Amino acid sequence: MGLSKPYIVVSSDHEELFSRFAVVELATRNADDFRFRSNRLAHGQLTKSVAPDPSDRIVKSHIINTNYTHSGGMQAIGKYLLVGSDTKIDGSKNSTLISLWDMSNPPSPRLVWEKEVDKHNANSMGIVRLEDGRYLMLRALVDARKLEFYVKRSSDITENNWDLWDNWHYDSLKSELVNPDGTLDRKWADLDCPGSDAGYQNTNIVAECGTGTLYLIASHGRCPNNPVGAGGDFVDAYRLDVPTSQGDVVITKVAKRKMFPFDGTQATGFVYQGDFQAAGGAYISPDNKLYFYATEHGRNGPNSSVKMIEFGPEEPRSQVSSIDEAWVELYEDTNFDGRSLILDYVDRDLRDYNDFDRIEKFEDIASSVIYAIPVGYRLRLYENDNQGGDFLILNGTGRAERISDLHNVLFNGKVVGDNISSAVWDVGSSAEVWVAFNYGGLIQIGTFQFPFKTLSRGLAGVLPGGIIKIKSSSSNETLIINKPVTLQAPNGAVVIGKK
């Protein structure tokens, strides 16, 4: 929206009577439409004890309607915000107030239109622009067991003219998602939760760039009766096939992802930084990547702040040219799963790299990693605290690199997986990388054990004036070497280019 500061909007009642939403100004964050990154980092302290800067604050608590007491799931579309309010002031739950707000000036929301729909209250809303210019709106009912779809009669979002398109029930769910046992996953939310149904608390609709395919992004939290750390918080993805005329909307489950909105381990204790049963929302960045956010129900953070957590794509930036763009994400499990820890170069002074136990209790648990570091820089991962013991070097190549299982990587004969305790960002006047044209492995980090497969990859990962050591092998690769480097063949003959 071209704003100088980023804003988020959270549905809330602020412990008061009427339905409302809070406009939050994140003055300490960049307004570049990419990752916020954490505003609760302090050297030597765990996130759970760090309060946000006072300039990150609620700048507007806006009443939606005095006839309703609860605002539910919402979705932004361009400069507009769609909100659903339910539960009337008299306690009845037989209607929903749908309202659209112009958020061009976030601290001063302007009502565009509102629409009251009877029979059921809604716990969340969704909206997306169709390829023909009209809009599709979703109202989720009864913990999202039922969905109502509406289509606008015109392409002007400011006009309040909607036709009911379809009533959908989760019994008609289709699936293309295969379970480990070979069966299809037809589970809708967490409706088998013992004692109470979790349901979906948020339902956003997004359109895939290029194809226009519609997807429902729905989130739900762990069973309310489960202890902290048990059960699971999930984001599920469904393909929506919407007919061009009124008729059956087909919903097909295509993906799911278990999320980990907490710090710590079972041994150290879990601390939730967000609750998928409270609030959540999807965001598509300008480079077409999916982000997801979740907050807690109350104000349980330091200094009575409201905690929020950000989940980004596996590759927030696939290519980096500046060291300030460098990032490394370590995962608790192999194949980039489980709880994760992001090390951003720009936040290096706010993290205690000498002891990962003081960085969200992440010592000795990293099992996989994705990273993007520019050429000439690298991150060293050490087996002991205070940069002690052996280390693994993540050399910068300017693009995203992956190691799916650190247990297959060794430093001096010892397994790297579950043995990382500290780190340091590093840049020097020279560097050394290895290349093997006949290397068949998946992991390429430029070491003797895991060399690059091509000379161009090695060239991208070595500093000017550095050394590229090539194992005895041959390649018909041709390229222009555009910086001073030394090529060595320490293990025997090497052939480069066509004979």
Buried (B, 14 or more C-beta within 10 A) or exposed (E): EEBEBBBBBBBBBEEEEBBBBBBBBBBBBEBEBBBBBBBBBEEEBBBBEBBBEEEBEBBBEBBBBEBBBBBBBBBBBEBBBBBBBBBBEEEEEEBBBBBBBBBBBBEEBEEBEBBEBEEBBBBBBBBBBBEEEBBBBBBBBBBBBBBBBBBBEEEEBEEBEBEEBBEBEBEEBBBEBEEEEEEEBBBBBBBEBEEEBBBBBBBBBBBEEEEEBBBBBBBBBBBBEBEEBEBBBBBBBBBBEBEEEEEBBBBBBBBBBEBBBBBBBEEEEBBBBBBBBBBBBBBBBEEEBBBBBBBBEEEEBEEEBBBBBBBBBEBBBEEBEEBEBBBBBBBBBBEBBBBBBBBBBBEBEBBBBBBBBBBBBBBBBBBBBBBBBBBBBBBBBBBBBEBEBBBBBBBBBBBBBBBBBBEBBBBEEEEBBEBBBBBBBBEEEEBBBBBBBEBEEEBBBBBEBBBBBBBBBBBBBBBEEBBBBBBBBBBEBEEEEEEEBEBEBEBEEBBBEEE
